[in-house]
Amino acid sequence: MKAKTDLQARARELRLQGRTYNEITAELGCAKSSVSLWVRDLPTPARRVEQGKQAARARWDRELAARDAARQETKRAAAAEIGTLTERELFLIGVGLYWSEGAKDKTYDRRERVIFVNSDPGMIKVYLTWLRLLGVDPEKIHFSVTIHETADIPAAEKFWADLAGIDLADLGTTVIKRHTPTTLRKNTGESYRGCLTVRVRQSAELYRRIEGWWCGIVGAAYEADLLNRT
């Protein structure tokens, strides 16, 4: 009986030292079920908890890596499906792009001006390519940056100027958004570059054409839908 009591006491001592069940059973030569019974009221060793956390983090990291690999593969496959754009396809894409993201005229505030604002470099590239397709005079295109004051403003201005293919000096005055401490902003870090505003001067006629093109797309889609129902 004393031997068993001594084993129990030693098991508890080892557990308090942070030893695992397997380590205790290996040293004492007793059953794991007995060790579990003797030390069940003691807290789990911090080392054991940390090992569990590390193992969980490792499993989650592997899961995230697998998900990201699948995500990137799906994107690559989808991009390959596009192939080469015809001028008409680019024309229609540009109309939809402008009408979803560009400034629109209001009946209560007539402002027929072609203005496009976006933070996505890809959107800006497609939009500028579309303007070239339409034959818009580059001299009529004006660029400016809008960005929060906490960002790296010079780096953002250079990024957008390079993307637009213009000199920094050709950028308009940057609009600075003042920081509000109570606002939890997530668009921060090196990847945050604010937005680029692209204005086409003397563009009332072009705006009306864009609106007409969009109405034509809507009408054509409506007719196609009706045909599919018959």
Residue frames as a rotation matrix with the C-alpha (Angstrom) as fourth column:
MET 1
0.567 0.824 0.000 0.00
0.824 -0.567 0.000 0.00
0.000 0.000 -1.000 0.00
LYS 2
0.427 -0.479 -0.767 2.85
0.176 -0.788 0.590 2.35
-0.887 -0.387 -0.252 0.90
ALA 3
-0.616 -0.686 0.388 4.45
0.479 0.065 0.875 1.68
-0.625 0.725 0.289 -2.48
LYS 4
-0.092 0.682 0.726 1.24
0.967 -0.113 0.229 2.72
0.238 0.723 -0.649 -4.21
THR 5
0.792 0.378 -0.480 1.00
0.532 -0.813 0.237 5.82
-0.300 -0.443 -0.845 -2.08
ASP 6
-0.043 -0.904 -0.426 4.56
0.188 -0.426 0.885 6.70
-0.981 -0.042 0.188 -2.93
LEU 7
-0.611 -0.131 0.781 3.81
0.767 0.146 0.625 6.22
-0.196 0.981 0.011 -6.63
GLN 8
0.426 0.861 0.276 0.80
0.885 -0.461 0.072 8.50
0.189 0.213 -0.958 -6.37
ALA 9
0.673 -0.223 -0.706 2.83
0.267 -0.816 0.513 11.17
-0.690 -0.534 -0.489 -4.60
ARG 10
-0.433 -0.901 0.012 5.63
0.281 -0.122 0.952 10.90
-0.857 0.415 0.306 -7.16
ALA 11
-0.322 0.406 0.855 3.15
0.946 0.090 0.313 11.04
0.050 0.909 -0.413 -10.03
ARG 12
0.748 0.652 -0.124 1.64
0.663 -0.744 0.086 14.22
-0.036 -0.147 -0.989 -8.62
GLU 13
0.306 -0.736 -0.603 5.09
0.151 -0.588 0.795 15.71
-0.940 -0.334 -0.069 -8.12
LEU 14
-0.647 -0.574 0.502 6.04
0.538 0.123 0.834 14.98
-0.541 0.809 0.230 -11.71
ARG 15
0.090 0.776 0.624 2.75
0.980 -0.181 0.085 16.38
0.179 0.604 -0.777 -12.97
LEU 16
0.823 0.191 -0.535 3.33
0.385 -0.880 0.278 19.62
-0.418 -0.435 -0.798 -11.09
GLN 17
-0.153 -0.955 -0.253 6.73
0.140 -0.274 0.951 19.78
-0.978 0.110 0.176 -12.78
GLY 18
0.110 0.296 -0.949 4.95
-0.805 -0.534 -0.260 19.86
-0.583 0.792 0.180 -16.13
ARG 19
-0.872 -0.467 0.148 5.45
-0.321 0.772 0.548 16.24
-0.370 0.430 -0.823 -17.17
THR 20
-0.209 0.799 -0.564 2.97
-0.903 0.064 0.425 14.55
0.375 0.598 0.708 -19.54
TYR 21
0.651 0.530 0.542 1.06
-0.688 0.714 0.129 11.33
-0.319 -0.457 0.830 -18.79
ASN 22
0.889 -0.325 -0.321 3.35
0.029 0.742 -0.670 9.38
0.456 0.587 0.669 -21.12
GLU 23
-0.042 -0.963 0.267 6.47
-0.365 -0.234 -0.901 10.75
0.930 -0.135 -0.341 -19.44
ILE 24
-0.053 0.091 0.995 5.13
-0.999 -0.015 -0.051 9.91
0.010 -0.996 0.091 -15.97
THR 25
0.866 0.436 0.246 4.12
-0.438 0.898 -0.049 6.37
-0.242 -0.065 0.968 -16.89
ALA 26
0.633 -0.704 -0.321 7.49
-0.002 0.414 -0.910 5.77
0.774 0.577 0.260 -18.54
GLU 27
-0.287 -0.794 0.536 9.36
-0.593 -0.293 -0.750 6.87
0.752 -0.533 -0.387 -15.39
LEU 28
-0.226 0.264 0.938 7.13
-0.950 0.155 -0.273 5.14
-0.218 -0.952 0.215 -12.83
GLY 29
-0.922 -0.164 -0.351 6.29
-0.285 0.902 0.325 2.03
0.263 0.400 -0.878 -14.82
CYS 30
-0.609 0.782 0.132 2.57
0.218 0.325 -0.920 2.17
-0.762 -0.532 -0.369 -14.03
ALA 31
-0.232 0.624 0.746 -0.60
0.967 0.233 0.106 2.30
-0.107 0.746 -0.658 -16.11
LYS 32
-0.873 -0.066 0.483 -1.58
0.232 -0.928 0.293 5.54
0.428 0.368 0.826 -17.80
SER 33
0.096 0.992 0.078 -5.12
0.207 -0.097 0.973 5.14
0.974 -0.078 -0.215 -16.45
SER 34
0.351 -0.046 -0.935 -3.73
0.927 0.157 0.340 5.09
0.131 -0.987 0.098 -12.91
VAL 35
-0.720 -0.674 -0.168 -1.70
0.683 -0.730 0.001 8.23
-0.123 -0.114 0.986 -13.49
SER 36
-0.582 0.579 0.571 -4.77
0.104 -0.643 0.758 9.96
0.807 0.501 0.314 -14.92
LEU 37
0.454 0.782 -0.427 -6.75
0.498 0.174 0.850 9.05
0.739 -0.598 -0.310 -11.79
TRP 38
0.108 -0.495 -0.862 -4.04
0.989 -0.030 0.141 10.21
-0.096 -0.868 0.486 -9.40
VAL 39
-0.738 -0.558 -0.379 -3.43
0.517 -0.829 0.213 13.65
-0.433 -0.039 0.901 -11.00
ARG 40
-0.282 0.675 0.682 -6.82
0.883 -0.096 0.460 14.49
0.375 0.732 -0.569 -12.49
ASP 41
0.685 0.579 -0.442 -7.38
0.718 -0.641 0.273 17.35
-0.125 -0.504 -0.855 -10.03
LEU 42
-0.117 -0.822 -0.557 -4.13
0.465 -0.541 0.701 19.05
-0.878 -0.177 0.446 -11.02
PRO 43
0.583 0.335 -0.740 -4.02
-0.382 -0.692 -0.613 21.75
-0.718 0.640 -0.275 -13.74
THR 44
0.837 -0.294 0.462 -2.76
0.546 0.518 -0.659 20.87
-0.045 0.803 0.594 -17.20
PRO 45
-0.003 -0.926 -0.378 0.94
0.689 -0.276 0.670 21.82
-0.725 -0.258 0.639 -17.44
ALA 46
0.478 0.153 -0.865 1.54
-0.289 -0.903 -0.319 25.13
-0.830 0.402 -0.387 -19.23
ARG 47
-0.589 -0.773 -0.238 4.05
-0.535 0.152 0.831 23.39
-0.606 0.616 -0.503 -21.48
ARG 48
-0.660 0.420 0.622 1.39
0.564 0.825 0.041 20.93
-0.496 0.378 -0.782 -22.55
VAL 49
0.421 0.857 -0.298 -1.08
0.461 -0.485 -0.743 23.71
-0.782 0.175 -0.599 -23.26
GLU 50
0.184 -0.447 -0.876 1.50
-0.615 -0.747 0.251 25.58
-0.766 0.493 -0.412 -25.33
GLN 51
-0.839 -0.478 0.261 2.34
-0.148 0.661 0.736 22.42
-0.524 0.578 -0.625 -27.25
GLY 52
-0.209 0.860 0.465 -1.34
0.779 0.434 -0.452 21.97
-0.591 0.268 -0.761 -28.02
LYS 53
0.576 0.402 -0.712 -1.61
0.007 -0.873 -0.488 25.56
-0.818 0.275 -0.506 -29.22
GLN 54
-0.288 -0.787 -0.546 1.44
-0.666 -0.245 0.705 25.17
-0.688 0.566 -0.453 -31.42
ALA 55
-0.810 0.039 0.585 0.08
0.318 0.868 0.382 21.95
-0.493 0.495 -0.715 -32.92
ALA 56
0.230 0.971 0.067 -3.27
0.703 -0.119 -0.702 23.64
-0.673 0.208 -0.710 -33.57
ARG 57
0.415 -0.146 -0.898 -1.54
-0.398 -0.917 -0.035 26.62
-0.818 0.372 -0.438 -35.18
ALA 58
-0.681 -0.731 -0.045 0.52
-0.403 0.322 0.857 24.32
-0.612 0.601 -0.514 -37.38
ARG 59
-0.496 0.585 0.642 -2.59
0.709 0.699 -0.089 22.46
-0.501 0.411 -0.762 -38.53
TRP 60
0.541 0.753 -0.373 -4.39
0.433 -0.630 -0.645 25.75
-0.721 0.187 -0.667 -39.24
ASP 61
0.003 -0.635 -0.773 -1.38
-0.573 -0.634 0.519 27.12
-0.819 0.442 -0.366 -41.15
ARG 62
-0.874 -0.305 0.377 -1.37
0.072 0.688 0.722 24.01
-0.480 0.658 -0.580 -43.35
GLU 63
-0.065 0.945 0.322 -5.11
0.849 0.222 -0.480 24.39
-0.525 0.242 -0.816 -43.91
LEU 64
0.546 0.237 -0.804 -4.73
-0.028 -0.953 -0.301 28.06
-0.837 0.187 -0.514 -44.85
ALA 65
-0.457 -0.802 -0.385 -1.88
-0.521 -0.109 0.847 27.24
-0.721 0.587 -0.368 -47.23
ALA 66
-0.748 0.248 0.615 -3.99
0.525 0.788 0.321 24.55
-0.405 0.564 -0.720 -48.93
ARG 67
0.339 0.934 -0.116 -6.94
0.699 -0.332 -0.634 26.93
-0.630 0.134 -0.765 -49.23
ASP 68
0.307 -0.286 -0.908 -4.75
-0.378 -0.912 0.160 29.67
-0.873 0.294 -0.388 -50.68
ALA 69
-0.781 -0.616 0.106 -3.23
-0.190 0.395 0.899 27.28
-0.595 0.682 -0.425 -53.22
ALA 70
-0.389 0.734 0.556 -6.72
0.849 0.521 -0.094 26.21
-0.359 0.436 -0.826 -54.32
ARG 71
0.505 0.582 -0.637 -7.82
0.355 -0.813 -0.461 29.86
-0.787 0.007 -0.617 -54.46
GLN 72
-0.104 -0.655 -0.748 -4.87
-0.535 -0.597 0.598 30.87
-0.839 0.462 -0.288 -56.65
GLU 73
-0.865 -0.192 0.463 -5.37
0.207 0.704 0.679 27.89
-0.457 0.683 -0.570 -58.97
THR 74
0.072 0.969 0.237 -9.03
0.865 0.058 -0.498 28.79
-0.496 0.240 -0.834 -59.47
LYS 75
0.522 0.080 -0.849 -8.04
-0.089 -0.985 -0.147 32.37
-0.848 0.152 -0.507 -60.30
ARG 76
-0.537 -0.798 -0.275 -5.36
-0.424 -0.027 0.905 31.25
-0.729 0.603 -0.324 -62.77
ALA 77
-0.693 0.335 0.639 -7.78
0.617 0.735 0.283 28.91
-0.374 0.590 -0.716 -64.53
ALA 78
0.394 0.904 -0.169 -10.47
0.702 -0.414 -0.579 31.60
-0.593 0.109 -0.798 -64.69
ALA 79
0.203 -0.401 -0.893 -8.03
-0.359 -0.879 0.314 34.19
-0.911 0.257 -0.322 -66.07
ALA 80
-0.804 -0.567 0.179 -6.98
-0.090 0.413 0.906 31.76
-0.588 0.712 -0.383 -68.81
GLU 81
-0.214 0.818 0.534 -10.62
0.825 0.444 -0.351 31.44
-0.524 0.365 -0.769 -69.90
ILE 82
0.418 0.415 -0.808 -10.74
0.068 -0.901 -0.428 35.11
-0.906 0.124 -0.405 -70.96
GLY 83
0.107 -0.450 0.887 -8.17
0.945 0.322 0.049 34.98
-0.308 0.833 0.460 -73.71
THR 84
-0.880 -0.459 0.119 -7.87
0.466 -0.792 0.394 37.95
-0.087 0.402 0.911 -76.09
LEU 85
-0.048 0.875 -0.482 -10.46
0.426 -0.418 -0.802 40.74
-0.903 -0.244 -0.353 -75.96
THR 86
-0.184 0.101 0.978 -11.93
0.948 -0.246 0.203 42.13
0.261 0.964 -0.050 -79.14
GLU 87
-0.945 -0.157 0.286 -12.43
0.117 -0.982 -0.151 45.88
0.304 -0.109 0.946 -79.40
ARG 88
-0.126 0.976 0.180 -16.18
-0.324 -0.212 0.922 45.42
0.938 0.058 0.342 -79.11
GLU 89
0.351 0.207 -0.913 -15.81
0.671 0.625 0.399 43.33
0.653 -0.753 0.080 -75.96
LEU 90
-0.603 -0.647 -0.467 -13.55
0.796 -0.448 -0.407 45.96
0.054 -0.617 0.785 -74.44
PHE 91
-0.757 0.396 0.519 -16.01
-0.159 -0.884 0.440 48.66
0.633 0.251 0.732 -75.48
LEU 92
0.280 0.943 -0.179 -18.92
-0.058 0.203 0.977 46.93
0.958 -0.263 0.112 -73.72
ILE 93
0.122 -0.322 -0.939 -16.82
0.920 0.392 -0.015 46.17
0.373 -0.862 0.344 -70.63
GLY 94
-0.842 -0.536 0.057 -15.83
0.492 -0.807 -0.326 49.82
0.220 -0.246 0.944 -70.41
VAL 95
-0.362 0.799 0.480 -19.41
-0.306 -0.588 0.749 51.02
0.880 0.124 0.458 -70.60
GLY 96
0.567 0.593 -0.572 -20.46
0.286 0.509 0.812 48.71
0.772 -0.624 0.119 -67.77
LEU 97
-0.182 -0.740 -0.647 -17.37
0.946 0.047 -0.321 49.60
0.268 -0.670 0.692 -65.77
TYR 98
-0.880 -0.146 0.451 -18.06
0.095 -0.986 -0.133 53.31
0.465 -0.074 0.882 -66.02
TRP 99
-0.083 0.949 0.305 -21.75
-0.373 -0.314 0.873 53.00
0.924 -0.041 0.380 -65.25
SER 100
0.575 0.260 -0.776 -21.07
0.528 0.607 0.594 50.96
0.625 -0.751 0.212 -62.12
GLU 101
0.106 -0.681 -0.725 -18.15
0.979 -0.056 0.195 53.04
-0.174 -0.730 0.661 -60.81
GLY 102
-0.721 -0.458 0.520 -18.22
0.596 -0.793 0.129 56.41
0.354 0.403 0.844 -62.56
ALA 103
-0.772 0.432 -0.466 -20.03
0.035 -0.703 -0.710 59.61
-0.635 -0.565 0.527 -61.64
LYS 104
-0.483 0.698 0.529 -23.63
0.868 0.302 0.393 59.86
0.115 0.649 -0.752 -62.86
ASP 105
-0.849 0.280 0.448 -25.79
-0.165 -0.946 0.280 62.83
0.503 0.164 0.849 -63.75
LYS 106
-0.642 0.685 -0.345 -28.81
0.678 0.297 -0.672 63.51
-0.358 -0.665 -0.655 -61.52
THR 107
-0.034 0.729 0.683 -32.08
0.834 -0.356 0.421 65.13
0.550 0.584 -0.596 -62.57
TYR 108
0.879 0.384 -0.282 -31.81
0.475 -0.663 0.578 67.43
0.035 -0.642 -0.766 -59.56
ASP 109
0.474 -0.795 -0.378 -28.15
-0.239 -0.529 0.814 68.25
-0.847 -0.296 -0.441 -60.19
ARG 110
0.990 -0.012 0.137 -27.11
0.135 0.283 -0.950 68.34
-0.027 0.959 0.282 -63.85
ARG 111
0.295 -0.953 -0.074 -23.42
-0.709 -0.270 0.651 67.48
-0.640 -0.140 -0.755 -64.05
GLU 112
0.988 0.084 0.128 -22.70
0.030 0.714 -0.700 65.72
-0.150 0.695 0.703 -67.30
ARG 113
0.304 -0.951 -0.062 -19.01
-0.944 -0.292 -0.154 65.07
0.128 0.105 -0.986 -66.71
VAL 114
0.705 -0.152 -0.693 -17.01
-0.012 0.974 -0.226 61.89
0.709 0.168 0.685 -67.16
ILE 115
-0.009 -0.654 0.757 -15.38
-0.938 -0.257 -0.233 61.21
0.347 -0.712 -0.611 -63.77
PHE 116
0.627 0.114 -0.771 -14.09
-0.014 0.991 0.135 57.84
0.779 -0.074 0.622 -62.61
VAL 117
0.063 -0.565 0.823 -12.75
-0.951 -0.283 -0.122 57.14
0.302 -0.775 -0.555 -59.11
ASN 118
0.890 0.235 -0.392 -11.29
-0.135 0.955 0.265 53.85
0.436 -0.182 0.881 -57.93
SER 119
0.434 -0.741 0.512 -8.64
-0.820 -0.089 0.566 52.31
-0.374 -0.665 -0.646 -55.69
ASP 120
0.548 -0.176 0.818 -8.15
0.205 0.976 0.072 49.15
-0.811 0.128 0.571 -57.77
PRO 121
-0.328 -0.763 -0.557 -5.16
-0.441 -0.398 0.804 49.48
-0.835 0.510 -0.206 -60.14
GLY 122
-0.770 0.070 0.635 -6.70
0.483 0.715 0.506 46.88
-0.418 0.696 -0.584 -62.45
MET 123
0.311 0.949 0.041 -9.92
0.819 -0.246 -0.518 48.88
-0.482 0.195 -0.854 -62.76
ILE 124
0.416 -0.231 -0.880 -7.93
-0.219 -0.964 0.149 52.02
-0.883 0.131 -0.451 -63.55
LYS 125
-0.674 -0.737 0.042 -5.89
-0.179 0.219 0.959 50.22
-0.716 0.639 -0.280 -66.21
VAL 126
-0.471 0.576 0.667 -8.97
0.832 0.541 0.121 48.85
-0.292 0.612 -0.735 -67.95
TYR 127
0.539 0.734 -0.413 -10.71
0.582 -0.679 -0.448 52.22
-0.609 0.002 -0.793 -67.78
LEU 128
0.098 -0.586 -0.804 -7.74
-0.396 -0.764 0.509 54.09
-0.913 0.269 -0.307 -69.29
THR 129
-0.844 -0.348 0.409 -7.46
0.170 0.549 0.818 51.48
-0.509 0.760 -0.404 -72.05
TRP 130
-0.035 0.935 0.353 -11.16
0.936 0.155 -0.317 52.02
-0.351 0.319 -0.880 -72.74
LEU 131
0.545 0.199 -0.815 -10.70
0.084 -0.980 -0.183 55.79
-0.834 0.031 -0.550 -72.99
ARG 132
-0.504 -0.782 -0.367 -7.94
-0.398 -0.167 0.902 55.22
-0.767 0.600 -0.227 -75.54
LEU 133
-0.676 0.333 0.658 -10.25
0.642 0.704 0.303 52.90
-0.362 0.627 -0.690 -77.48
LEU 134
0.413 0.906 -0.094 -12.83
0.780 -0.406 -0.476 55.70
-0.469 0.123 -0.874 -77.58
GLY 135
0.005 -0.510 0.860 -10.21
0.854 -0.444 -0.269 58.07
0.520 0.736 0.434 -78.94
VAL 136
0.913 0.302 -0.275 -10.30
0.407 -0.725 0.555 60.47
-0.031 -0.619 -0.785 -76.00
ASP 137
0.454 -0.756 0.471 -7.58
-0.041 -0.546 -0.837 63.12
0.890 0.361 -0.279 -76.32
PRO 138
0.092 -0.486 -0.869 -4.94
0.889 0.433 -0.148 62.44
0.448 -0.760 0.472 -73.60
GLU 139
-0.804 -0.424 0.417 -4.62
0.256 -0.880 -0.401 66.20
0.536 -0.216 0.816 -73.10
LYS 140
-0.103 0.873 0.477 -8.21
-0.523 -0.456 0.720 66.25
0.846 -0.175 0.504 -71.81
ILE 141
0.528 0.270 -0.805 -7.58
0.387 0.768 0.511 63.60
0.756 -0.581 0.301 -69.12
HIS 142
-0.014 -0.454 0.891 -6.81
-0.665 -0.661 -0.347 64.94
0.747 -0.597 -0.292 -65.63
PHE 143
0.162 -0.032 -0.986 -5.59
0.454 0.890 0.046 62.83
0.876 -0.455 0.159 -62.70
SER 144
-0.142 -0.265 0.954 -5.62
-0.753 -0.596 -0.278 63.42
0.642 -0.758 -0.115 -58.94
VAL 145
-0.531 -0.155 -0.833 -5.20
0.315 0.876 -0.364 61.32
0.787 -0.456 -0.416 -55.81
THR 146
0.312 0.596 0.740 -7.48
-0.692 -0.392 0.607 61.13
0.651 -0.701 0.290 -52.77
ILE 147
-0.042 -0.480 -0.876 -5.90
0.335 0.819 -0.465 59.56
0.941 -0.314 0.126 -49.69
HIS 148
0.894 0.317 -0.316 -5.92
0.372 -0.136 0.918 59.52
0.248 -0.939 -0.240 -45.88
GLU 149
0.666 -0.628 0.403 -3.32
-0.594 -0.773 -0.223 61.72
0.452 -0.091 -0.888 -44.19
THR 150
0.514 -0.461 0.723 -1.84
-0.590 0.422 0.688 58.77
-0.622 -0.781 -0.055 -42.27
ALA 151
0.856 -0.160 0.491 -0.71
0.409 0.792 -0.454 57.03
-0.316 0.590 0.743 -45.47
ASP 152
-0.271 -0.959 -0.084 2.57
0.469 -0.208 0.859 57.36
-0.841 0.193 0.506 -47.34
ILE 153
0.621 0.686 -0.379 1.31
0.068 -0.529 -0.846 60.11
-0.781 0.499 -0.375 -49.64
PRO 154
0.066 -0.641 -0.765 4.45
-0.866 -0.417 0.275 60.62
-0.495 0.645 -0.582 -51.80
ALA 155
-0.831 -0.375 0.410 4.69
-0.187 0.884 0.429 56.87
-0.523 0.280 -0.805 -52.47
ALA 156
-0.049 0.907 0.419 1.00
0.555 0.373 -0.743 56.73
-0.830 0.196 -0.522 -53.41
GLU 157
0.588 0.245 -0.771 1.31
-0.358 -0.776 -0.519 59.70
-0.726 0.581 -0.369 -55.75
LYS 158
-0.395 -0.811 -0.432 4.28
-0.824 0.105 0.557 58.09
-0.406 0.576 -0.710 -57.51
PHE 159
-0.690 0.182 0.701 2.44
0.201 0.978 -0.056 54.77
-0.696 0.102 -0.711 -57.78
TRP 160
0.341 0.930 0.136 -0.60
0.467 -0.042 -0.883 56.32
-0.816 0.365 -0.448 -59.47
ALA 161
0.423 -0.258 -0.869 1.49
-0.664 -0.741 -0.103 58.58
-0.617 0.621 -0.484 -61.72
ASP 162
-0.697 -0.716 0.033 3.49
-0.545 0.559 0.624 55.55
-0.466 0.417 -0.780 -62.90
LEU 163
-0.440 0.607 0.662 0.31
0.478 0.782 -0.400 53.56
-0.760 0.141 -0.635 -63.48
ALA 164
0.618 0.748 -0.241 -1.25
0.252 -0.479 -0.841 56.37
-0.745 0.459 -0.485 -65.50
GLY 165
0.148 -0.664 0.733 1.97
0.984 0.170 -0.044 56.89
-0.095 0.728 0.678 -67.45
ILE 166
0.718 0.110 0.687 2.36
0.253 -0.961 -0.110 60.56
0.648 0.253 -0.718 -66.49
ASP 167
-0.462 -0.877 0.135 4.90
0.262 -0.280 -0.924 62.68
0.847 -0.392 0.359 -64.65
LEU 168
-0.349 0.285 -0.893 4.35
0.936 0.066 -0.344 63.42
-0.039 -0.956 -0.290 -60.98
ALA 169
-0.882 -0.068 -0.467 4.12
0.115 -0.991 -0.073 67.09
-0.457 -0.118 0.881 -61.86
ASP 170
-0.784 0.610 -0.113 1.09
-0.280 -0.185 0.942 66.34
0.553 0.771 0.316 -64.05
LEU 171
-0.406 0.657 -0.635 -0.95
0.844 0.536 0.016 65.08
0.351 -0.530 -0.772 -61.10
GLY 172
0.179 0.549 0.817 -3.55
0.012 -0.831 0.556 67.49
0.984 -0.089 -0.155 -59.79
THR 173
-0.408 -0.288 0.866 -3.63
-0.783 -0.378 -0.494 68.60
0.470 -0.880 -0.072 -56.17
THR 174
-0.649 0.112 -0.753 -3.96
0.282 0.954 -0.102 65.60
0.707 -0.278 -0.650 -53.86
VAL 175
0.220 0.798 0.561 -7.08
-0.558 -0.368 0.743 65.56
0.800 -0.477 0.365 -51.68
ILE 176
-0.798 -0.570 -0.196 -6.14
-0.117 0.466 -0.877 64.65
0.592 -0.676 -0.439 -48.09
LYS 177
0.371 0.907 -0.200 -8.70
0.010 0.212 0.977 62.94
0.928 -0.365 0.070 -45.88
ARG 178
-0.229 -0.444 0.866 -8.22
-0.818 -0.394 -0.418 63.86
0.527 -0.804 -0.273 -42.24
HIS 179
-0.633 -0.113 -0.766 -7.84
0.154 0.951 -0.268 61.03
0.758 -0.287 -0.585 -39.74
THR 180
0.248 0.757 0.604 -10.68
-0.734 -0.260 0.627 60.35
0.632 -0.600 0.491 -37.30
PRO 181
-0.690 -0.661 0.297 -9.32
-0.685 0.462 -0.564 58.53
0.236 -0.592 -0.771 -34.21
THR 182
-0.226 0.683 0.695 -12.69
-0.649 0.426 -0.630 56.92
-0.726 -0.594 0.347 -33.47
THR 183
0.694 0.475 -0.541 -12.81
-0.716 0.377 -0.587 55.28
-0.075 0.795 0.602 -36.90
LEU 184
0.110 -0.626 0.772 -11.29
-0.201 0.746 0.634 51.79
-0.973 -0.225 -0.044 -37.18
ARG 185
0.519 0.022 -0.855 -9.80
-0.839 -0.176 -0.514 51.80
-0.162 0.984 -0.073 -40.66
LYS 186
0.552 -0.296 0.780 -8.72
0.121 0.953 0.276 48.55
-0.825 -0.058 0.562 -42.31
ASN 187
0.834 -0.265 0.483 -7.35
0.500 -0.005 -0.866 50.08
0.232 0.964 0.128 -45.53
THR 188
0.751 -0.659 0.041 -3.89
-0.570 -0.615 0.545 50.68
-0.334 -0.433 -0.838 -44.11
GLY 189
0.361 -0.716 0.598 -0.35
0.283 0.695 0.661 49.45
-0.889 -0.069 0.453 -44.71
GLU 190
-0.591 -0.752 -0.292 1.92
-0.082 -0.304 0.949 49.52
-0.802 0.585 0.118 -47.75
SER 191
-0.704 0.344 0.622 -0.83
0.704 0.454 0.546 48.30
-0.095 0.822 -0.562 -50.09
TYR 192
0.390 0.865 -0.315 -3.07
0.793 -0.489 -0.363 51.28
-0.468 -0.108 -0.877 -49.28
ARG 193
-0.726 -0.652 0.218 -2.60
0.657 -0.566 0.498 53.99
-0.202 0.505 0.839 -51.89
GLY 194
-0.467 0.628 -0.623 -5.90
-0.203 -0.762 -0.615 55.84
-0.861 -0.161 0.483 -51.72
CYS 195
0.366 0.668 0.648 -7.95
0.621 0.343 -0.704 56.39
-0.693 0.660 -0.289 -54.87
LEU 196
-0.846 -0.533 -0.019 -7.17
0.319 -0.533 0.784 57.82
-0.428 0.657 0.621 -58.28
THR 197
0.292 0.913 -0.284 -9.69
0.231 -0.356 -0.906 60.22
-0.928 0.199 -0.315 -59.79
VAL 198
-0.745 -0.456 0.486 -9.72
0.552 -0.014 0.834 60.37
-0.374 0.890 0.262 -63.59
ARG 199
0.197 0.799 -0.568 -11.57
0.173 -0.599 -0.782 63.35
-0.965 0.056 -0.256 -65.07
VAL 200
-0.401 -0.221 0.889 -12.17
0.911 0.006 0.413 64.00
-0.097 0.975 0.199 -68.75
ARG 201
-0.578 0.137 -0.805 -12.46
0.083 -0.971 -0.225 67.72
-0.812 -0.197 0.549 -69.41
GLN 202
-0.415 0.507 -0.756 -15.19
-0.849 -0.515 0.121 69.06
-0.328 0.692 0.643 -71.70
SER 203
-0.992 -0.117 -0.046 -16.90
-0.124 0.965 0.231 65.66
0.018 0.235 -0.972 -71.59
ALA 204
-0.338 0.936 0.095 -20.64
-0.596 -0.134 -0.792 66.41
-0.729 -0.324 0.603 -71.61
GLU 205
0.246 0.424 -0.872 -21.10
-0.960 0.232 -0.158 64.89
0.135 0.876 0.464 -75.07
LEU 206
-0.568 -0.517 -0.640 -19.07
-0.406 0.853 -0.328 61.81
0.716 0.074 -0.695 -74.13
TYR 207
-0.885 0.283 0.370 -21.11
-0.292 0.280 -0.914 61.42
-0.362 -0.917 -0.166 -70.94
ARG 208
0.052 0.977 -0.207 -24.36
-0.832 -0.073 -0.550 61.44
-0.552 0.201 0.809 -72.92
ARG 209
0.086 -0.098 -0.992 -23.00
-0.797 0.590 -0.127 58.80
0.597 0.801 -0.027 -75.26
ILE 210
-0.891 -0.436 -0.128 -21.96
-0.259 0.718 -0.647 56.61
0.374 -0.543 -0.752 -72.32
GLU 211
-0.569 0.753 0.332 -25.44
-0.449 0.054 -0.892 56.89
-0.689 -0.656 0.307 -70.83
GLY 212
0.307 0.678 -0.668 -26.94
-0.938 0.096 -0.334 56.04
-0.162 0.729 0.665 -74.20
TRP 213
-0.340 -0.508 -0.791 -24.63
-0.605 0.762 -0.229 53.05
0.720 0.401 -0.567 -74.61
TRP 214
-0.966 -0.024 0.257 -25.65
-0.231 0.524 -0.820 51.80
-0.115 -0.851 -0.512 -71.18
CYS 215
-0.101 0.995 0.017 -29.34
-0.691 -0.058 -0.721 52.15
-0.716 -0.085 0.693 -72.02
GLY 216
0.216 0.121 -0.969 -28.65
-0.916 0.370 -0.158 50.16
0.339 0.921 0.191 -75.18
ILE 217
-0.764 -0.542 -0.350 -27.00
-0.362 0.809 -0.463 47.38
0.534 -0.227 -0.814 -73.17
VAL 218
-0.741 0.555 0.378 -29.92
-0.326 0.195 -0.925 47.26
-0.587 -0.809 0.036 -70.74
GLY 219
0.193 0.872 -0.451 -32.42
-0.869 -0.062 -0.491 47.11
-0.456 0.486 0.745 -73.61
ALA 220
-0.055 -0.302 -0.952 -30.49
-0.782 0.606 -0.147 44.38
0.621 0.736 -0.270 -75.40
ALA 221
-0.954 -0.300 0.030 -30.24
-0.241 0.698 -0.675 42.32
0.181 -0.651 -0.737 -72.21
TYR 222
-0.402 0.886 0.230 -33.98
-0.522 -0.015 -0.853 42.73
-0.752 -0.463 0.469 -71.64
GLU 223
0.330 0.510 -0.794 -34.77
-0.944 0.163 -0.288 41.60
-0.018 0.845 0.535 -75.18
ALA 224
-0.466 -0.584 -0.665 -32.44
-0.566 0.774 -0.282 38.61
0.679 0.245 -0.692 -74.86
ASP 225
-0.919 0.158 0.360 -34.16
-0.262 0.438 -0.860 37.62
-0.293 -0.885 -0.361 -71.64
LEU 226
0.035 0.993 -0.114 -37.57
-0.736 -0.052 -0.675 37.80
-0.676 0.107 0.729 -73.29
LEU 227
0.164 -0.028 -0.986 -36.37
-0.892 0.422 -0.160 35.67
0.421 0.906 0.044 -76.20
ASN 228
-0.804 -0.548 -0.232 -35.02
-0.386 0.777 -0.497 33.05
0.453 -0.310 -0.836 -73.80
ARG 229
-0.672 0.609 0.422 -38.42
-0.393 0.190 -0.900 32.84
-0.628 -0.770 0.112 -72.11
THR 230
0.246 0.816 -0.523 -40.30
-0.910 0.009 -0.414 32.09
-0.333 0.578 0.745 -75.34
